[in-house]
Amino acid sequence: MRIAVVDDLKQDRDHLKSCIEEFFSAKSSDAFSLESFESAEAFLPEFSADKYDLVFLDICMDEMNGIELAKELRAADTRLMIIFQTTAREYAFDAFPIHPFDYLIKPCRQDEMSAVLEEAMRVLDAGDPVITVIASRAEYEVPLRSLIAAVSSGHSTELVLTNKQSLTAAETFRNVSEKIRDDKRFLLINRGIMVNMDYVLSQKDGVMHMKDGSSYPIKINGRASVLSAFSQYMISKVDNRG
């Protein structure tokens, strides 16, 4: 789960981070990433559609407040789960048109945070497929929303993940690609390279540049068909959001 916290008060940011970390620690899980920001202005340059699953927003912040920020986030990412935080319940009505996932009163209790995160995990798991791979002699479940790219590496396959980590699957690229090829987000751009188009930042001079900073070459023979498929996918995303 990819989480961001936006709050102009350090003690509130730290409290939220502590509650979130406690939740995953109790589950003995490190399947999350967590970033914090001191203002809407600091967060916006780092934000892009599909980069985060869940964002905690303080409503009362200097300059751009949480509701104004949420409107911009929602316009860019209709699936983003937004949770508002404030000390004043009367702001709930103003936040309602943005369709927040939840609304917490400061300071939130651990049980409240746990309930929110449990529900968020349920929604994410229900809404996105998972593949199972063998790595380090153990089975791992990899949500496809967290998979940036699959790259052949000899008889293994390197899975590049959104939490700035990678997983070496003890399976051939052919086996892994069979598991994900029917998901419309994934595109075979070269022999042994399949990328999640939701994480493509740009394509230039025959190279796909990804949002995590990685880049992958597009095959020369058949490049036009790859770029056409990518363009059609991006157009379909815009149409769906409209």
Helices and strands as residue ranges (DSSP letters): E 2-6, H 10-26, E 33-37, H 40-43, G 44-46, E 54-58, H 66-76, E 81-86, G 89-91, H 92-95, G 96-98, E 102-105, H 110-127, E 130-135, E 138-143, G 144-146, E 147-153, E 156-161, E 166-169, H 173-180, E 186-190, E 193-196, G 197-199, E 200-204, E 207-210, E 215-217, H 223-241
